[in-house]
Amino acid sequence: MDCDQSRRPMVEALLAYRAESPLRLHIPGHKGGRGTSFLREIIRPSLDLTEVPGLDDLGSPAGVIAQAQDLAADFFGSDRAFFLVNGCTAGIQALCLATVRPGEEVIMPRNVHRAVLAGVILAGAIPVFLPVREAPGWPFVLPPNADEVAAALNSHPQAVAVWMVHPDYHGVTPALAEIGAMVHQRGMILLVDEAHGSHFGLHPDLPPSALSLGADACVKGMHKTGGALTQAAILCLQGTRVESGRVARNLALLQTSSPSYLLLASLDAARSWLATEGTVRAAELVGMVREVRRKIAGLGGIRCLGAGDLPGEVGRLDESRLCLDVGGLGMTGVEAARRLRRVHGVQVEYASFRHLIGVFSPSDTRREGSRFLKALRGLVAGVRNSKEGVVDAERLPSWPGLPPARLSPQAASLTPSRLVPEGEGVGEIAAVAVVSYPPGIPIFWPGEEITMGALSYLRQVRAVGSGLQGIRKPGWLEVCA
Ligand SMILES: Cc1ncc(COP(=O)(O)O)c(C=O)c1O
């Protein structure tokens, strides 16, 4: 290791990224402050403060934080808003703790974000997973449909809440209004992870917000597409199904006692920006992306995930997010992303087999759309007739189904663990979640039995090139001791 203490590897890397100045088709959605001039106003060392007299207290707000939260609640159409300085993650965990008691059931898609897993572990809840349905020809899982949710509600009438992801990472939403009505009819709570949907509802061609579709509570990743600083997010409550006092108590347990006022002020400023300029920005975003999508269709070799690729029973597609299949160019998504960055000056959000995801936000304009198109034209021109091998989403093995749960996620997480060679793991109980990306399905959750089918799936997804999260040592599995 280089122990030269004058070096600052992180600072150097950040400055190098800024100097390179790629088109940022990734999160955070303020895109380096472009379009969000308010950030330049607040990112100053002199404003890096925490709770001093006059600046209120995030744990029990009664002054400026309370006012800013009330303005956010009003703008997002909720009854109560809480500012989050540890991302949507803290909000999701607090909602789990505020709605579910130990041993109670919560219904959710299998591919929820790991923040929900953490919330389930903390709360001692029992997850009930909705069926997994892979999107044909694309390496991701479709949102659950209303029939699947209805079946789960019927077979688990004692469940207390249902989590929905609105939208998922690819921009696909479930039919939330229909699902919410069924959930409420049974007296359950609809909790929504809207981490990627802060810009929803700003334009008729964007999906409506979860609150407008009946969510009792949602978290909004304001740093993802809403213009705020990284880690800044908002939790919104609507109605009385989720007790706001319980949410506040649990947020106080989970969040730092020294919240950064840069993050908090960025939430305040981003909310005001969305409220005053959001509809104009969203209209420009929608028009720009429509044009980009139309022109991508004419390039040849690149397919853009569109609403027509999705079955009718899902909700909407957030068309501002571009999920591109570049397999027709004879290259993998990872290779395309590498070339886009190195040769054409574009950094995308994510890349896998033959796909990549680019995230546009209300900070982007026609200029960014044109720059991306120019880069894609360069990519296409540079690789025609390439003979590179492409890993196809069709080659992803089929999900083998849920392994049996032997312990609750909390019990498994609190139990000491040991590592066993993968081949000896069958019959053991997983101590940690192992998730394959793509397609983003947890193969086991903590507490689930490692079955032959699940192990064989793990090996097959690895063989086709999927990444695996939750593996501490290659070839070994962490199981309950
Ligand atoms: C669907 C989803 N939910 C929740 C989160 C967690 O959000 P945060 O990073 O704001 O903690 C993420 C993060 O990427 C996410 O993709």
The ligand as an ORCA input file, in Angstrom:
! r2SCAN-3c Opt
* xyz 0 1
  C     -35.476      0.953     -5.534
  C     -34.586      1.576     -4.491
  N     -35.068      1.751     -3.258
  C     -34.335      2.305     -2.277
  C     -33.039      2.701     -2.496
  C     -32.243      3.294     -1.387
  O     -32.206      4.663     -1.569
  P     -31.047      5.589     -0.968
  O     -29.846      5.373     -1.817
  O     -31.632      6.961     -1.108
  O     -30.831      5.185      0.443
  C     -32.487      2.537     -3.793
  C     -31.107      2.958     -4.045
  O     -30.573      2.898     -5.098
  C     -33.273      1.952     -4.799
  O     -32.786      1.736     -6.043
*
